[in-house]
């Protein structure tokens, strides 16, 4: 079986999705509720989570809904950028 290596970008995307999903669980926010925030279907939100494909504006809305602090957002973006 061939080896698969994750890039730093993949690792950061995985961490972002885990943080979103974990925060949703802690705050008891459903995928349907998150989908409403993004004005998409619940299935489409699940697909975005699975594929780790969020636009900038998706993330802005998600961070607001999950009540991320400015410091949390800056740290996430700093990690993604590799700084």
C-alpha positions in Angstrom: 0.0 0.0 0.0 1.4 3.4 -1.0 2.3 5.9 1.7 0.3 9.2 1.8 1.9 12.3 3.3 -0.2 15.2 4.4 1.1 18.7 3.6 1.1 21.4 6.2 -1.9 22.9 4.4 -3.8 19.6 4.8 -2.9 19.5 8.5 -4.1 23.1 9.1 -7.3 22.4 7.2 -7.9 19.3 9.3 -7.3 21.2 12.5 -9.7 24.0 11.4 -12.5 21.5 10.6 -11.9 19.7 13.9 -12.1 23.0 15.8 -15.3 24.0 14.0 -16.9 20.6 14.6 -15.7 20.4 18.2 -17.0 23.9 19.0 -20.3 23.0 17.4 -20.5 20.0 19.7 -19.6 21.9 22.9 -22.1 24.7 22.1 -24.8 22.2 21.0 -25.0 23.8 17.5 -26.4 21.5 14.8 -25.2 21.2 11.2 -28.7 22.4 10.2 -28.2 25.6 12.3 -24.7 26.2 10.7 -26.2 25.6 7.3 -28.8 28.2 7.9 -26.1 30.7 8.8 -24.4 30.0 5.5 -27.7 29.9 3.6 -27.1 26.4 2.3 -28.6 23.0 2.9 -27.5 20.8 5.8 -26.1 18.3 3.2 -24.0 21.1 1.6 -22.6 22.1 4.9 -21.6 18.5 5.7 -19.9 18.3 2.3 -18.0 21.5 3.0 -16.9 20.1 6.3 -15.8 16.8 4.7 -14.0 18.4 1.8 -12.6 21.3 4.0 -13.7 23.8 1.4 -14.8 27.0 3.0 -14.7 30.5 1.4 -13.4 33.4 3.4 -17.0 34.6 3.9 -18.1 31.2 5.1 -15.4 31.3 7.7 -16.4 34.8 8.8 -20.0 33.7 9.3 -18.9 30.4 11.0 -16.6 32.2 13.4 -19.3 34.7 14.3 -21.9 32.0 14.9 -19.5 30.0 17.1 -18.4 33.1 18.9 -14.7 32.7 18.3 -12.7 35.5 19.9 -10.5 37.8 17.8 -7.5 36.1 19.3 -8.6 32.6 18.3 -9.3 33.8 14.7 -5.9 35.5 14.5 -4.1 32.4 15.8 -5.9 30.2 13.3 -5.1 32.4 10.4 -1.5 32.8 11.5 -1.2 29.0 11.6 -2.7 28.6 8.2 -0.3 31.2 6.8 2.6 29.4 8.3 3.8 32.4 10.3 
